[in-house]
Amino acid sequence: MASPVLDETVALLERTPRAVEALVSGLPDAWLETPDTAGGWTPRDVVGHLISAEMANWIPRTELILAEGTARPFDSFDRFAHVERDAGAALPALVERFATLRRQNLARLRELVREDADLDRRGLHPDLGEVTLHQLLSAWTVHDLDHVQQIQAALAGSRDADVGPFKRFLGILLRRGG
């Protein structure tokens, strides 16, 4: 039986690589070198982090929930694994790697989750305690949206000083602080 919740989840998740590519591909470095906030991440950092999540977060945790439930906690997720791993990698190559990993992971997700009842299965997060698969998948979609917004904030931030008095009308810059 198909899962309507899974279909809705995939509908969002399959769009993220295209959205990221549309935002960053072909832009000059001047647009891409500013972090979203002071001490934050550049678009390149965000793409690297998304790759890390594709490799070590969503699918491994889904598999663990379905195989072991709450018997074993999820492995910790290194939010900064991309820093060393991707040093020197070109942004277009990172965007393509993210898209490839996402396609593979969505195919795997469809293999793993066969019906909505699977979404009630529980796993053990190392910090949050028990979570359902539905919560994990919902977090995956919102995580994507959060990071697409982070890329947009970084791009806007590259023009923060240039907008002059218009800044007071530009919420994306106001949320950056400073």
N, C-alpha and C positions, 0 to 999 in steps of 0.2 A: 504494500500500500504506500502511495506517495505521501509525503509529509508537507502539508501547506506551510507550516512554519519554516521548514527547511527551504522550501521554494522561495519564500520571502527573504530569508537570510541570504541565500545565494544571489538573489536578484540585486541586492546591494553590494555584496562582496565582489561579484564579478565586474562591477563598474569601477572599483577603486583603481586598479592599474591604469585604466584608460584616463581616469580623471587626473591621476598623478602625472602621467605622460603629457597630457594636454597642458598642464600647468607649468611644467619645467622644460620640456623638450625644445631645444633650439634657442633658449634664452641666453643672452650674454651673461658672463660671470657677474657683472654688476648687479644683476637681479638675484643671483643665487647665493651670494656670499654673506648675506645678513641673516643672523638668527632671528627667530620669532620674538624672543624677549632677550633682555640682557642675560648672558650666560646660557641661553637656550640653544636650540638646534637650527641649523640651516636646512634648506630643502634636501640637500644631499644626506645629511644626518638622518632626516626623517625616513628617506627611502631605505637607507641602511638598516634602520631600526625595524621597518616593516619587513625587510628580508629576514632579519633575526626572528621575528615573531612567526613568520611562515615556516622557518626551519625548526624552531624549538618550543613554540607555545601552543597554538591552537589545535593542530592535528595531534601532536603527541599527547596533549591533555585529553582530547576527545577519545583517543584510543585507550588511554588509561582509565577513563571513566567507564567505558564500555567493557573493558577487560577485567578490571579489578575493583571498580566502585570506590569505596572509601578505605579499602584495605591498605592502600599505599598513597601517600601524598604526591602531588605533582612535583616534578623537579623545579627548582628555582629558575627563574627566567632572568638572564643577564640583559638588562635594558641597554647596556652600553657595549655589547659584543661587537657592534659594527665599527667602533672607533678604530681598533687595530686591524680587524679582519678586512675592512674595506679601504684602508689607507692606500692612496694612489689609484684606486679604481675610478674610471670615468663615470660620470653621472648617467649617460645614456646606457652604459652596460649594466649599471645597478638597476635602472628602471626596467630593462628587459629581463634581468634576473628575477626581480620581484614579480613581473607579469607571468613568467614561466612557472615559478614556484606557486603562485596563486592558482593558476589553471590546474596544476597537479593536485593541489590541496583541495580544491573544490570537487574535483573528480573523486578524490579519496573520501571526502565528507559524504558525498552521495552514496558511496559504497558502505560506509559505516552506519549512517542513520537511515533506517528503513521505514520507520513509522514515528508518529508523534509521541508514542509511549516511550521511545528511547530518550526523548528530551527530559523526562522526569528522572532519569538515572542520575546518581550523585557521585561526585568525586570529592577529593580532599585537597583544597588549596593550602599551601604552607602558611599563609598569613590570614586568610579569610575564613578558614574552616570549610564546612560542607557547602558545596555549590552544585547546582543542577547543570546538566548539559545545556539546557535551554538558556540558563544564565550565562554560561560560557560563550555560547554562540551569539547571544545578544551583545555581550561585551565586545566580541570580535567586531561586530558591525559598528558599534559606537566608537571603538578604538580606531577603526578606519576613518570615520567621519572626523574624529578629533585630530588625527594626523593630517588629513586633507586641509582642515582649517588651519593647522599649524603651518603648513606650507604656504597657504594664502597669507597668513600673518607675516611670515618671513619675507615674502615678496613685497607686501605692502610696506614693511619696515625698511626695505631698501630705498624707499622714497619718503620716509618719515620727515627728514629735514627739508626736502624739496617742496612739500606741499604748502609751506608757509601757514598763513592764517586759516586755510581751508581745513587744517587738522581738526578744528573743533567740531566739524561736521562728519568726520570720518571715524566711525566707531571702531573699525579694525585697528586703527592707530591709537585710539584712546585706551583700548583694552591692553595695549602693550605697556602702558605706563610711561613714565618719563616725560 
